[in-house]
Amino acid sequence: MAKEINTARKRLQKRTSDSPKAEDVAKAAGVSTATVSRYLANQDSVSEKRGVLIQKAIESLGYIPHGAAQALASQRTKTIGVIVPTLDNAIFAEGIQAFQRRLQEKGFTLFIASSDYSLDEELAQAERLVTRGVEGLMLVGSEHHSQLFDILEKKQIPYLYTWSYKPDLGHPCIGFDNHLASSRLTQYLLDLGHKSFAVIPGIVHDNDRTRDRLDGCLATLEQAGIHLTKDRIVECHYDLSESRQVMKKFLAMESRPTAIVCGNDIIAMGALLEAQHQGIKVPDAISIVGFDDLALSSHFQPALTTMHVPSREMGERAAEYLLASLEHESVQECYELEAKLVVRETTAKPRV
């Protein structure tokens, strides 16, 4: 074996402009080129002994299989796609990392695209990913173009959405109930004794998670007999500077709210920074809550009270669902996770 590999290596050195080919691997391993092709398409298709010889030759020669040729031979690209609303939010990065790790264990490569919170852009990105041959697709949220599902079902590409648990919609999903989680967070503030509220939900348009969180908050307040006027519900992007500007308006109110409910941690951090900038103590004078439980949230001063989103587990389970679907294994279509309240230092009973 060593002699054959050395011979193949010397031949390659003479062909300095050429990269190792499957034929070189075959000669070094003492097998046919067809056997190498079968091994590259499916390692289990050749005997263990031959597989070891081929792998040793590949590693020694530095051979890199041609992806397109492999896909043509095996009818598999071993790629999975994911479309997220934005790459700016660290909470999506955590879920994607867990998703990718599971895929890598099975030899899959991940393609990532961003929709910028646009359903039209998401559809365009999905079409590109399908054209590139992805075998499965992970989406975020439950709100998508109906045409997207038509494409995936026509191509028989398994998919699921994450971050929202809505089994009644008839699509595979792994996520949590945003409405219920926001309701619990709001109820916690009510239980502390707060009666004067304001909300910075994020942008509701084309974002079912933000809309559900806002609805959960408002419904819980309504049940407690608290009705918010429009000036106490101000949308903004998930941006520190924008949320600071909204918080500035709330703090300038004649009847200033004692509790601020934010659509995510970034918004809450901006609100907290603005309060601190104006010398208003949190939580003594005003309580602030976020949503997501970003890693940074526990390190802020004061540390942020928020809802912990199981993003890592979502990513892992999403990968497992798609991998099982590709192998035609029985798998649970919808799986509900729980967002949990994390009480830290930005909330307290209101001043009497």
C-alpha positions as CSV (number, residue, x, y, z in Angstrom):
1,M,0.0,0.0,0.0
2,A,2.8,2.5,0.9
3,K,4.6,1.7,-2.3
4,E,1.5,2.4,-4.4
5,I,0.8,5.7,-2.6
6,N,4.4,6.9,-3.1
7,T,4.2,6.0,-6.8
8,A,1.0,7.9,-7.1
9,R,2.4,10.9,-5.2
10,K,5.5,11.0,-7.5
11,R,3.2,10.9,-10.6
12,L,1.2,13.8,-9.2
13,Q,4.4,15.9,-8.5
14,K,5.2,15.6,-12.2
15,R,1.7,16.9,-13.0
16,T,2.1,20.1,-10.8
17,S,-0.9,21.8,-12.5
18,D,-3.2,18.9,-11.7
19,S,-5.1,18.0,-8.5
20,P,-5.4,14.4,-7.4
21,K,-8.2,12.5,-9.3
22,A,-10.3,9.5,-8.4
23,E,-8.2,7.5,-10.8
24,D,-5.1,8.3,-8.6
25,V,-6.9,7.2,-5.5
26,A,-8.0,4.0,-7.2
27,K,-4.5,3.1,-8.3
28,A,-3.0,3.9,-4.8
29,A,-5.7,1.8,-3.1
30,G,-5.5,-1.1,-5.6
31,V,-9.2,-0.9,-6.5
32,S,-11.2,0.2,-9.5
33,T,-12.3,3.8,-10.1
34,A,-15.9,2.6,-10.0
35,T,-15.2,1.3,-6.5
36,V,-13.8,4.6,-5.4
37,S,-16.9,6.3,-6.8
38,R,-19.2,4.0,-5.0
39,Y,-17.3,4.6,-1.7
40,L,-17.6,8.4,-2.2
41,A,-21.3,8.2,-2.8
42,N,-21.9,5.8,0.0
43,Q,-19.2,4.4,2.3
44,D,-21.3,1.4,3.2
45,S,-21.5,0.3,-0.4
46,V,-18.0,-1.2,-0.3
47,S,-16.4,-3.7,2.1
48,E,-14.8,-2.4,5.2
49,K,-11.3,-3.5,4.1
50,R,-11.6,-1.7,0.8
51,G,-13.0,1.4,2.5
52,V,-10.0,1.6,4.8
53,L,-7.6,1.4,1.8
54,I,-9.5,4.0,-0.1
55,Q,-9.7,6.4,2.8
56,K,-5.9,6.0,3.5
57,A,-5.2,6.8,-0.2
58,I,-7.5,9.9,-0.1
59,E,-5.8,11.3,3.1
60,S,-2.3,10.6,1.8
61,L,-2.9,12.1,-1.6
62,G,-4.9,15.0,-0.4
63,Y,-7.7,14.2,-2.7
64,I,-10.8,16.4,-2.5
65,P,-13.9,14.8,-4.1
66,H,-15.8,16.9,-6.6
67,G,-19.0,17.9,-4.9
68,A,-21.2,18.2,-8.0
69,A,-20.0,14.9,-9.4
70,Q,-20.7,13.2,-6.1
71,A,-24.2,14.7,-6.0
72,L,-24.9,13.5,-9.6
73,A,-23.7,10.0,-8.8
74,S,-25.6,9.6,-5.5
75,Q,-28.6,11.9,-6.2
76,R,-27.7,13.5,-2.8
77,T,-26.1,16.8,-2.1
78,K,-25.8,16.3,1.7
79,T,-26.7,19.9,2.2
80,I,-29.4,21.5,4.4
81,G,-30.6,25.1,4.2
82,V,-31.8,27.5,6.9
83,I,-33.4,30.9,6.4
84,V,-33.3,33.3,9.4
85,P,-34.8,36.8,9.6
86,T,-31.4,38.3,10.4
87,L,-27.8,37.4,11.2
88,D,-27.5,40.4,13.6
89,N,-29.3,38.7,16.5
90,A,-27.1,36.5,18.6
91,I,-30.1,34.3,19.6
92,F,-30.4,33.0,16.1
93,A,-26.7,32.3,15.9
94,E,-26.9,30.0,19.0
95,G,-29.7,28.0,17.4
96,I,-27.9,27.7,14.1
97,Q,-24.7,26.6,15.7
98,A,-26.5,23.7,17.5
99,F,-28.4,22.9,14.3
100,Q,-25.1,22.8,12.3
101,R,-23.3,20.6,14.8
102,R,-26.0,17.9,14.6
103,L,-25.9,18.0,10.8
104,Q,-22.1,17.7,10.7
105,E,-22.3,14.6,12.7
106,K,-24.1,13.0,9.8
107,G,-21.8,14.5,7.1
108,F,-24.2,17.3,6.0
109,T,-23.2,20.9,5.1
110,L,-25.3,23.9,6.1
111,F,-26.3,26.8,3.7
112,I,-27.5,29.9,5.6
113,A,-29.6,32.7,4.1
114,S,-31.2,35.8,5.7
115,S,-34.6,37.2,4.8
116,D,-34.3,40.6,6.6
117,Y,-37.8,40.0,8.0
118,S,-39.3,40.0,4.5
119,L,-41.5,37.2,3.3
120,D,-40.8,38.1,-0.3
121,E,-37.0,37.9,0.3
122,E,-37.5,34.6,2.2
123,L,-39.3,33.1,-0.8
124,A,-36.5,34.3,-3.1
125,Q,-33.8,32.8,-0.9
126,A,-35.7,29.5,-0.6
127,E,-35.9,29.3,-4.4
128,R,-32.1,29.8,-4.6
129,L,-31.4,27.1,-2.0
130,V,-33.7,24.7,-3.7
131,T,-32.0,25.4,-7.0
132,R,-28.7,24.6,-5.3
133,G,-30.1,21.2,-4.3
134,V,-30.6,21.5,-0.5
135,E,-32.3,18.3,0.8
136,G,-34.1,20.0,3.7
137,L,-35.0,23.4,4.9
138,M,-35.4,25.0,8.4
139,L,-37.5,28.2,8.6
140,V,-38.1,30.6,11.4
141,G,-41.6,31.5,12.5
142,S,-45.0,30.4,11.2
143,E,-45.7,33.2,8.7
144,H,-44.5,32.4,5.2
145,H,-45.7,32.7,1.6
146,S,-48.0,29.8,0.6
147,Q,-46.0,29.5,-2.6
148,L,-43.0,28.5,-0.5
149,F,-44.7,25.4,0.9
150,D,-46.0,24.6,-2.7
151,I,-42.4,24.6,-3.9
152,L,-41.1,22.4,-1.0
153,E,-43.9,19.9,-1.3
154,K,-43.6,19.7,-5.1
155,K,-39.8,19.0,-4.8
156,Q,-40.5,16.7,-1.8
157,I,-38.1,18.6,0.3
158,P,-38.7,18.1,4.1
159,Y,-39.0,21.3,6.0
160,L,-40.1,22.7,9.4
161,Y,-40.5,26.0,11.1
162,T,-39.0,26.9,14.4
163,W,-39.5,29.6,17.1
164,S,-43.2,29.2,17.0
165,Y,-45.4,26.3,18.1
166,K,-48.6,26.3,16.1
167,P,-49.5,22.7,15.2
168,D,-53.0,23.7,14.0
169,L,-51.4,25.3,10.9
170,G,-50.6,21.8,9.5
171,H,-46.9,22.2,9.1
172,P,-44.0,20.5,11.0
173,C,-42.8,22.8,13.8
174,I,-40.5,22.9,16.8
175,G,-40.8,25.9,19.0
176,F,-42.6,27.5,21.9
177,D,-45.8,29.5,22.5
178,N,-44.8,33.1,22.2
179,H,-48.2,34.3,23.3
180,L,-48.2,32.2,26.5
181,A,-44.6,33.1,27.3
182,S,-45.3,36.8,27.0
183,S,-48.4,36.4,29.1
184,R,-46.4,34.8,31.9
185,L,-43.8,37.6,31.8
186,T,-46.5,40.2,32.0
187,Q,-48.3,38.4,34.8
188,Y,-45.0,38.4,36.8
189,L,-45.0,42.2,36.6
190,L,-48.6,42.4,37.6
191,D,-47.9,40.1,40.6
192,L,-45.2,42.5,41.7
193,G,-47.9,45.2,41.9
194,H,-47.3,47.2,38.7
195,K,-50.3,48.9,37.1
196,S,-48.7,51.5,34.8
197,F,-47.2,49.8,31.7
198,A,-45.6,50.6,28.4
199,V,-44.5,48.2,25.6
200,I,-41.7,48.2,23.0
201,P,-42.6,45.1,21.0
202,G,-40.3,45.3,18.0
203,I,-41.8,45.5,14.4
204,V,-45.0,43.5,14.2
205,H,-45.3,43.4,10.3
206,D,-44.4,40.0,8.9
207,N,-43.2,38.8,12.3
208,D,-45.6,36.4,14.0
209,R,-43.3,36.0,17.0
210,T,-43.4,39.8,17.8
211,R,-47.1,39.9,17.2
212,D,-47.8,37.0,19.4
213,R,-45.7,38.4,22.2
214,L,-47.4,41.8,22.0
215,D,-50.9,40.1,21.9
216,G,-49.9,38.0,24.9
217,C,-48.9,41.0,26.9
218,L,-51.9,43.1,26.0
219,A,-54.4,40.3,26.6
220,T,-52.9,39.7,30.1
221,L,-53.1,43.4,30.9
222,E,-56.7,43.5,29.7
223,Q,-57.6,40.7,32.0
224,A,-56.2,42.7,34.8
225,G,-58.3,45.7,33.8
226,I,-55.4,47.6,32.3
227,H,-55.9,49.1,28.8
228,L,-52.9,50.7,27.1
229,T,-53.3,53.8,25.0
230,K,-51.5,53.9,21.6
231,D,-48.8,56.2,22.9
232,R,-47.7,53.5,25.3
233,I,-47.2,50.9,22.6
234,V,-44.4,51.9,20.3
235,E,-42.8,49.6,17.7
236,C,-39.1,49.8,16.9
237,H,-36.5,47.6,15.2
238,Y,-34.3,45.4,17.3
239,D,-31.8,48.2,17.7
240,L,-30.2,49.8,20.8
241,S,-30.4,53.4,19.5
242,E,-34.0,53.0,18.4
243,S,-35.2,51.5,21.7
244,R,-33.3,54.3,23.5
245,Q,-35.3,56.9,21.6
246,V,-38.6,55.1,22.4
247,M,-37.6,54.9,26.1
248,K,-36.9,58.6,26.1
249,K,-40.5,59.3,25.1
250,F,-41.8,57.0,27.8
251,L,-39.6,58.7,30.5
252,A,-40.9,62.1,29.4
253,M,-44.5,61.2,30.0
254,E,-46.3,63.1,32.7
255,S,-47.6,59.8,34.1
256,R,-44.5,57.8,33.7
257,P,-44.9,54.0,33.4
258,T,-43.4,51.9,36.2
259,A,-42.9,48.8,34.0
260,I,-41.6,48.4,30.4
261,V,-42.2,45.2,28.5
262,C,-39.8,44.7,25.6
263,G,-40.0,42.4,22.7
264,N,-36.5,41.1,23.0
265,D,-33.3,41.6,25.1
266,I,-31.7,44.1,22.6
267,I,-34.7,46.4,23.0
268,A,-34.6,46.0,26.8
269,M,-30.9,46.8,26.9
270,G,-31.5,50.0,25.0
271,A,-34.3,51.0,27.4
272,L,-32.1,50.2,30.3
273,L,-29.2,52.3,28.9
274,E,-31.5,55.3,28.4
275,A,-32.9,55.1,31.9
276,Q,-29.3,55.0,33.3
277,H,-28.3,57.9,31.0
278,Q,-31.1,60.0,32.6
279,G,-30.1,59.0,36.1
280,I,-33.3,56.9,36.7
281,K,-32.6,53.9,38.8
282,V,-33.6,50.5,37.6
283,P,-35.5,48.7,39.2
284,D,-36.1,51.2,42.0
285,A,-37.9,53.8,39.8
286,I,-38.9,51.6,36.9
287,S,-38.8,47.9,36.0
288,I,-37.7,46.6,32.6
289,V,-38.1,43.1,31.1
290,G,-36.7,41.5,27.9
291,F,-37.2,38.3,26.0
292,D,-34.7,35.7,24.7
293,D,-32.1,35.6,27.5
294,L,-29.0,36.5,25.4
295,A,-25.7,35.6,27.0
296,L,-25.0,39.3,27.6
297,S,-28.3,39.8,29.5
298,S,-26.9,38.2,32.7
299,H,-23.8,40.4,32.6
300,F,-25.5,43.8,32.3
301,Q,-25.6,46.0,35.3
302,P,-28.3,45.5,36.6
303,A,-28.7,42.0,35.1
304,L,-31.8,41.7,32.9
305,T,-35.0,39.9,33.9
306,T,-36.2,38.1,30.7
307,M,-37.7,34.9,29.2
308,H,-35.2,32.2,28.4
309,V,-35.7,30.9,24.9
310,P,-34.5,27.2,24.3
311,S,-32.7,28.2,21.1
312,R,-30.0,25.5,21.4
313,E,-32.5,22.7,21.9
314,M,-34.6,24.0,19.1
315,G,-31.7,23.8,16.7
316,E,-30.7,20.3,17.8
317,R,-34.3,19.0,17.5
318,A,-34.8,20.7,14.1
319,A,-31.7,19.0,12.7
320,E,-32.8,15.6,14.1
321,Y,-36.2,16.1,12.5
322,L,-34.8,16.8,9.1
323,L,-32.2,14.0,9.2
324,A,-34.9,11.5,10.3
325,S,-37.2,12.7,7.5
326,L,-34.5,12.2,4.9
327,E,-34.1,8.6,6.1
328,H,-37.9,8.1,6.0
329,E,-37.9,7.4,9.7
330,S,-40.9,7.9,11.9
331,V,-40.6,11.3,13.6
332,Q,-42.8,13.6,15.6
333,E,-44.2,16.3,13.4
334,C,-44.6,19.0,16.0
335,Y,-42.7,19.4,19.3
336,E,-43.4,22.1,21.9
337,L,-40.6,23.6,24.0
338,E,-41.0,26.0,27.0
339,A,-39.7,29.5,27.4
340,K,-38.9,30.1,31.1
341,L,-39.0,33.2,33.2
342,V,-35.5,34.3,34.4
343,V,-35.8,36.8,37.3
344,R,-32.7,39.0,37.7
345,E,-32.2,42.6,38.8
346,T,-34.2,44.8,36.5
347,T,-37.6,44.2,38.2
348,A,-39.0,45.0,41.6
349,K,-42.2,46.1,43.2
350,P,-43.2,49.6,42.2
351,R,-42.8,52.5,44.6
352,V,-46.0,53.2,46.6
